[in-house]
Amino acid sequence: MMTSTLRHFVSRAASAIVKSSATRATVLLSRGTLHPVPHRQRSINVPFRSFHQSVARYSNAGLTAPEYAKLSDATMEAVYEALDLYAEEHDGVDVDYSSGVITFVTATGTYVFNKQPPNKQIWLSSPVSGPFQYAFDRETKEWVDIRGSGDTLKGLVSREIGVEISDEF
């Protein structure tokens, strides 16, 4: 449920975008969906990103605390080992693993990986693409972004850093 302040902000931002377009569209914010209605054209529904819809699939509700601990520890170890090998081969790159947090410093910026036991998630802060929250998907046996991108932890690390993480977990 959106707060009135957030709804007002989104509505004003949408109005500013619409006013700057040549189509003279009007935008209405209703029930988590933006409805562009271009002047003298049929209406088009564009889905508004809903956090609650995507969280349902990757909620980790069935994952027990010991299962999460085993999976997240194995994942963090695999990530650390892959990043450590990369750091040994490249100058100006540093990696540290301490208290369940991996810090990976590159010329691009600092990546931070950390476990979130209360949520049974692994969080990643990327200097390139921003923050991500990953939950374990039992079907694919991957840590998947819960906010709807469908991206995996291994996929993002491979794409942004160029490091392949083993399938040990």
DRENSETI-555799 format. One record per atom (N, C-alpha, C): y, x, z. Coordinates in nm, 3 decimals. Layout:
        yy        xx        zz
         Y         X         Z
...
//
This chain:
        yy        xx        zz
    -0.117     0.084     0.000
     0.000     0.000     0.000
     0.124     0.089     0.000
     0.214     0.064    -0.090
     0.335     0.146    -0.098
     0.438     0.098     0.003
     0.507     0.192     0.061
     0.615     0.156     0.150
     0.734     0.113     0.065
     0.826     0.042     0.125
     0.941    -0.005     0.049
     1.027     0.111     0.001
     1.035     0.219     0.078
     1.113     0.336     0.036
     1.051     0.400    -0.087
     0.919     0.418    -0.085
     0.850     0.477    -0.199
     0.860     0.386    -0.320
     0.843     0.255    -0.300
     0.854     0.159    -0.410
     0.994     0.166    -0.472
     1.097     0.174    -0.388
     1.234     0.182    -0.437
     1.255     0.311    -0.517
     1.205     0.423    -0.464
     1.219     0.551    -0.534
     1.150     0.548    -0.670
     1.025     0.499    -0.675
     0.950     0.493    -0.800
     1.019     0.400    -0.898
     1.068     0.287    -0.848
     1.137     0.192    -0.934
     1.263     0.253    -0.995
     1.341     0.326    -0.913
     1.464     0.390    -0.964
     1.431     0.500    -1.064
     1.325     0.578    -1.037
     1.284     0.685    -1.129
     1.240     0.625    -1.261
     1.162     0.517    -1.255
     1.116     0.452    -1.377
     1.234     0.395    -1.455
     1.332     0.337    -1.385
     1.450     0.283    -1.452
     1.528     0.392    -1.523
     1.542     0.508    -1.458
     1.615     0.618    -1.520
     1.546     0.666    -1.647
     1.413     0.672    -1.643
     1.338     0.714    -1.761
     1.353     0.611    -1.872
     1.341     0.483    -1.836
     1.348     0.377    -1.935
     1.487     0.370    -1.997
     1.592     0.383    -1.916
     1.727     0.377    -1.968
     1.754     0.488    -2.067
     1.686     0.601    -2.050
     1.709     0.712    -2.140
     1.627     0.699    -2.269
     1.533     0.604    -2.275
     1.452     0.590    -2.395
     1.522     0.501    -2.497
     1.486     0.517    -2.622
     1.549     0.442    -2.729
     1.492     0.301    -2.744
     1.381     0.271    -2.678
     1.316     0.141    -2.696
     1.374     0.032    -2.609
     1.461     0.068    -2.516
     1.520    -0.029    -2.423
     1.412    -0.107    -2.348
     1.310    -0.036    -2.304
     1.200    -0.101    -2.232
     1.243    -0.132    -2.090
     1.177    -0.230    -2.033
     1.196    -0.258    -1.891
     1.067    -0.227    -1.821
     1.074    -0.179    -1.701
     0.955    -0.142    -1.628
     0.951    -0.219    -1.497
     0.839    -0.277    -1.472
     0.817    -0.349    -1.346
     0.706    -0.279    -1.271
     0.724    -0.260    -1.142
     0.622    -0.199    -1.060
     0.552    -0.310    -0.983
     0.422    -0.324    -1.008
     0.351    -0.434    -0.945
     0.206    -0.395    -0.919
     0.164    -0.403    -0.795
     0.025    -0.381    -0.757
    -0.032    -0.251    -0.811
     0.041    -0.143    -0.801
    -0.010    -0.012    -0.840
    -0.019     0.011    -0.989
     0.045    -0.074    -1.070
     0.041    -0.055    -1.215
     0.183    -0.059    -1.270
     0.215     0.034    -1.356
     0.342     0.030    -1.426
     0.321    -0.050    -1.553
     0.407    -0.146    -1.579
     0.394    -0.229    -1.698
     0.513    -0.204    -1.790
     0.501    -0.113    -1.888
     0.610    -0.098    -1.984
     0.615    -0.220    -2.076
     0.731    -0.278    -2.093
     0.746    -0.391    -2.183
     0.858    -0.359    -2.281
     0.825    -0.290    -2.393
     0.928    -0.254    -2.490
     0.994    -0.378    -2.550
     1.121    -0.367    -2.582
     1.198    -0.476    -2.639
     1.136    -0.517    -2.773
     1.103    -0.646    -2.789
     1.046    -0.705    -2.911
     0.914    -0.640    -2.953
     0.838    -0.593    -2.858
     0.705    -0.540    -2.887
     0.608    -0.597    -2.786
     0.479    -0.585    -2.815
     0.380    -0.636    -2.720
     0.378    -0.545    -2.597
     0.336    -0.598    -2.485
     0.335    -0.517    -2.364
     0.212    -0.427    -2.360
     0.228    -0.313    -2.295
     0.123    -0.213    -2.283
     0.107    -0.183    -2.135
    -0.015    -0.186    -2.085
    -0.040    -0.153    -1.945
    -0.077    -0.006    -1.934
    -0.005     0.066    -1.850
    -0.034     0.206    -1.825
    -0.076     0.217    -1.680
    -0.197     0.268    -1.652
    -0.241     0.274    -1.512
    -0.154     0.367    -1.428
    -0.120     0.319    -1.312
    -0.044     0.398    -1.216
    -0.147     0.470    -1.128
    -0.136     0.599    -1.112
    -0.235     0.677    -1.039
    -0.250     0.624    -0.897
    -0.368     0.580    -0.867
    -0.394     0.523    -0.736
    -0.488     0.614    -0.658
    -0.441     0.669    -0.548
    -0.521     0.758    -0.465
    -0.642     0.685    -0.409
    -0.625     0.561    -0.366
    -0.732     0.489    -0.299
    -0.848     0.457    -0.392
    -0.824     0.434    -0.521
    -0.932     0.403    -0.613
    -1.024     0.522    -0.633
    -0.969     0.642    -0.648
    -1.052     0.759    -0.675
    -1.119     0.812    -0.549
    -1.060     0.789    -0.433
    -1.117     0.840    -0.309
    -1.249     0.770    -0.278
    -1.262     0.644    -0.319
    -1.381     0.568    -0.287
    -1.509     0.638    -0.333
    -1.509     0.696    -0.452
    -1.630     0.760    -0.504
    -1.660     0.890    -0.429
    -1.558     0.965    -0.393
    -1.578     1.096    -0.332
    -1.538     1.096    -0.185
    -1.577     0.994    -0.112
    -1.533     0.982     0.026
    -1.616     1.068     0.123
    -1.733     1.118     0.079
    -1.822     1.197     0.164
    -1.871     1.116     0.283
    -1.870     0.984     0.271
    -1.911     0.900     0.382
    -2.056     0.925     0.423
    -2.143     0.955     0.327
    -2.283     0.977     0.358
    -2.318     1.120     0.394
    -2.222     1.208     0.391
    -2.244     1.350     0.421
    -2.233     1.372     0.572
    -2.340     1.422     0.632
    -2.337     1.447     0.777
    -2.258     1.575     0.805
    -2.217     1.592     0.928
    -2.142     1.713     0.967
    -2.223     1.840     0.942
    -2.352     1.846     0.977
    -2.429     1.967     0.946
    -2.444     1.994     0.796
    -2.461     1.885     0.717
    -2.470     1.902     0.570
    -2.339     1.958     0.516
    -2.227     1.899     0.562
    -2.097     1.948     0.517
    -2.078     2.095     0.555
    -2.113     2.130     0.677
    -2.095     2.268     0.723
    -2.176     2.364     0.635
    -2.299     2.328     0.607
    -2.385     2.414     0.524
    -2.330     2.427     0.382
    -2.293     2.314     0.320
    -2.240     2.315     0.183
    -2.106     2.388     0.174
    -2.016     2.359     0.266
    -1.883     2.420     0.260
    -1.889     2.569     0.289
    -1.974     2.610     0.385
    -1.990     2.753     0.414
    -2.046     2.827     0.292
    -2.149     2.770     0.229
    -2.208     2.833     0.111
    -2.107     2.841    -0.003
    -2.028     2.736    -0.020
    -1.927     2.734    -0.125
    -1.818     2.838    -0.100
    -1.768     2.841     0.023
    -1.663     2.938     0.055
    -1.714     3.081     0.039
    -1.839     3.107     0.077
    -1.897     3.241     0.059
    -1.907     3.275    -0.089
    -1.952     3.179    -0.171
    -1.964     3.202    -0.315
    -1.827     3.227    -0.378
    -1.727     3.150    -0.337
    -1.590     3.169    -0.388
    -1.539     3.306    -0.347
    -1.556     3.341    -0.220
    -1.508     3.470    -0.171
    -1.576     3.586    -0.245
    -1.707     3.580    -0.261
    -1.778     3.689    -0.330
    -1.729     3.705    -0.473
    -1.709     3.594    -0.544
    -1.661     3.600    -0.682
    -1.519     3.657    -0.688
    -1.432     3.612    -0.598
    -1.294     3.661    -0.597
    -1.287     3.807    -0.552
    -1.374     3.847    -0.460
    -1.378     3.985    -0.413
    -1.419     4.080    -0.526
    -1.519     4.041    -0.605
    -1.559     4.122    -0.721
    -1.444     4.135    -0.820
    -1.374     4.024    -0.841
    -1.259     4.024    -0.932
    -1.149     4.117    -0.878
    -1.124     4.112    -0.748
    -1.019     4.195    -0.687
    -1.053     4.344    -0.697
    -1.181     4.378    -0.686
    -1.222     4.517    -0.697
    -1.199     4.573    -0.838
    -1.208     4.485    -0.938
    -1.195     4.527    -1.078
    -1.051     4.524    -1.129
    -0.961     4.460    -1.058
    -0.823     4.443    -1.106
    -0.722     4.495    -1.004
    -0.624     4.566    -1.054
    -0.516     4.616    -0.967
    -0.418     4.503    -0.936
    -0.355     4.511    -0.821
    -0.252     4.414    -0.783
    -0.307     4.280    -0.740
    -0.437     4.275    -0.711
    -0.500     4.151    -0.665
    -0.563     4.178    -0.529
    -0.544     4.083    -0.436
    -0.598     4.100    -0.302
    -0.664     3.970    -0.257
    -0.775     3.983    -0.185
    -0.843     3.866    -0.134
    -0.879     3.889     0.012
    -0.865     3.782     0.094
    -0.896     3.790     0.236
    -0.967     3.661     0.277
    -1.071     3.675     0.358
    -1.144     3.559     0.409
    -1.148     3.569     0.560
    -1.077     3.480     0.627
    -1.069     3.485     0.772
    -1.055     3.344     0.828
    -1.131     3.314     0.931
    -1.125     3.184     1.000
    -1.140     3.065     0.905
    -1.229     3.078     0.808
    -1.255     2.968     0.715
    -1.149     2.949     0.608
    -1.058     3.046     0.593
    -0.952     3.036     0.493
    -0.959     3.158     0.400
    -0.964     3.132     0.269
    -0.961     3.239     0.170
    -0.821     3.244     0.112
    -0.760     3.362     0.117
    -0.629     3.383     0.057
    -0.647     3.481    -0.057
    -0.606     3.440    -0.177
    -0.622     3.521    -0.297
    -0.485     3.541    -0.359
    -0.435     3.666    -0.355
    -0.300     3.697    -0.401
    -0.308     3.763    -0.539
    -0.237     3.705    -0.635
    -0.229     3.760    -0.771
    -0.083     3.773    -0.810
    -0.060     3.824    -0.930
     0.077     3.834    -0.981
     0.137     3.695    -1.002
     0.053     3.598    -1.028
     0.098     3.460    -1.050
     0.143     3.393    -0.921
     0.080     3.432    -0.811
     0.110     3.371    -0.682
    -0.012     3.376    -0.592
    -0.009     3.299    -0.485
    -0.117     3.300    -0.387
    -0.197     3.170    -0.391
    -0.327     3.186    -0.404
    -0.421     3.074    -0.395
    -0.474     3.070    -0.252
    -0.484     2.951    -0.196
    -0.539     2.935    -0.062
    -0.649     2.830    -0.066
    -0.769     2.870    -0.022
    -0.884     2.780    -0.012
    -0.913     2.761     0.136
    -0.931     2.636     0.179
    -0.970     2.616     0.318
    -1.054     2.491     0.335
    -1.138     2.496     0.439
    -1.225     2.383     0.469
    -1.147     2.283     0.554
    -1.180     2.156     0.534
    -1.121     2.048     0.612
    -1.235     1.965     0.673
    -1.295     2.012     0.784
    -1.410     1.943     0.842
    -1.387     1.795     0.878
    -1.269     1.755     0.930
    -1.253     1.613     0.962
    -1.269     1.523     0.839
    -1.224     1.572     0.722
    -1.233     1.495     0.598
    -1.358     1.529     0.518
    -1.430     1.633     0.561
    -1.545     1.685     0.487
    -1.505     1.723     0.344
    -1.397     1.798     0.335
    -1.341     1.840     0.206
    -1.312     1.989     0.206
    -1.288     2.041     0.086
    -1.235     2.175     0.068
    -1.102     2.156    -0.004
    -0.997     2.217     0.049
    -0.865     2.207    -0.011
    -0.830     2.337    -0.080
    -0.757     2.326    -0.188
    -0.712     2.442    -0.265
    -0.565     2.424    -0.297
    -0.489     2.527    -0.268
    -0.349     2.530    -0.308
    -0.336     2.634    -0.418
    -0.294     2.590    -0.536
    -0.282     2.678    -0.652
    -0.135     2.698    -0.686
    -0.092     2.823    -0.714
     0.045     2.845    -0.754
     0.072     2.795    -0.896
    -0.032     2.767    -0.970
    -0.018     2.721    -1.108
    -0.018     2.569    -1.117
    -0.116     2.505    -1.053
    -0.131     2.360    -1.070
    -0.111     2.278    -0.943
    -0.081     2.343    -0.831
    -0.051     2.269    -0.709
    -0.171     2.246    -0.619
    -0.159     2.148    -0.528
    -0.266     2.125    -0.429
    -0.377     2.035    -0.483
    -0.497     2.062    -0.435
    -0.614     1.981    -0.470
    -0.698     1.959    -0.346
    -0.765     1.843    -0.341
    -0.859     1.812    -0.235
    -0.993     1.783    -0.301
    -1.096     1.857    -0.261
    -1.226     1.843    -0.324
    -1.327     1.786    -0.224
    -1.406     1.690    -0.272
    -1.515     1.633    -0.194
    -1.644     1.659    -0.272
    -1.755     1.669    -0.200
    -1.882     1.700    -0.263
    -1.941     1.575    -0.326
    -1.975     1.584    -0.455
    -2.037     1.475    -0.528
    -2.187     1.504    -0.536
    -2.267     1.420    -0.470
    -2.412     1.443    -0.465
    -2.477     1.431    -0.604
    -2.422     1.348    -0.690
    -2.479     1.330    -0.824
    -2.470     1.457    -0.907
    -2.352     1.517    -0.910
    -2.331     1.636    -0.994
    -2.350     1.766    -0.917
    -2.361     1.754    -0.784
    -2.370     1.871    -0.696
    -2.252     1.966    -0.718
    -2.133     1.908    -0.727
    -2.008     1.981    -0.748
    -1.904     1.931    -0.649
    -1.807     2.018    -0.618
    -1.690     1.978    -0.541
    -1.589     1.924    -0.642
    -1.556     1.794    -0.632
    -1.475     1.724    -0.731
    -1.342     1.681    -0.669
    -1.235     1.694    -0.748
    -1.101     1.653    -0.704
    -1.102     1.503    -0.675
    -1.062     1.466    -0.554
    -1.066     1.325    -0.514
    -0.947     1.246    -0.565
    -0.848     1.311    -0.620
    -0.727     1.238    -0.660
    -0.732     1.191    -0.805
    -0.850     1.195    -0.864
    -0.863     1.131    -0.994
    -0.863     1.219    -1.117
    -0.840     1.349    -1.105
    -0.838     1.432    -1.225
    -0.979     1.456    -1.278
    -1.079     1.445    -1.190
    -1.217     1.469    -1.230
    -1.250     1.617    -1.240
    -1.153     1.702    -1.210
    -1.173     1.846    -1.218
    -1.258     1.892    -1.100
    -1.335     1.999    -1.124
    -1.418     2.055    -1.018
    -1.353     2.183    -0.964
    -1.394     2.221    -0.845
    -1.344     2.344    -0.785
    -1.380     2.464    -0.873
    -1.506     2.470    -0.917
    -1.549     2.580    -1.003
    -1.473     2.580    -1.135
    -1.448     2.464    -1.191
    -1.376     2.453    -1.317
    -1.234     2.504    -1.307
    -1.165     2.468    -1.199
    -1.026     2.512    -1.183
    -1.018     2.663    -1.162
    -1.107     2.717    -1.080
    -1.107     2.861    -1.055
    -1.138     2.937    -1.185
    -1.231     2.886    -1.261
    -1.266     2.949    -1.388
    -1.149     2.945    -1.486
    -1.086     2.829    -1.497
    -0.976     2.810    -1.593
    -0.851     2.889    -1.555
    -0.812     2.885    -1.428
    -0.686     2.948    -1.387
    -0.698     3.097    -1.357
    -0.809     3.137    -1.297
    -0.822     3.277    -1.256
    -0.913     3.354    -1.350
    -1.007     3.285    -1.413
    -1.102     3.352    -1.500
    -1.222     3.406    -1.426
    -1.255     3.344    -1.313
    -1.366     3.388    -1.230
    -1.473     3.279    -1.229
    -1.598     3.318    -1.255
    -1.709     3.223    -1.250
    -1.772     3.229    -1.110
    -1.790     3.111    -1.050
    -1.850     3.101    -0.917
    -1.998     3.066    -0.934
    -2.082     3.129    -0.857
    -2.227     3.103    -0.867
    -2.260     2.963    -0.819
    -2.379     2.916    -0.857
    -2.426     2.785    -0.817
    -2.511     2.790    -0.690
    -2.480     2.879    -0.600
    -2.561     2.897    -0.479
    -2.557     2.777    -0.387
    -2.457     2.695    -0.397
    -2.448     2.582    -0.307
    -2.509     2.460    -0.371
//
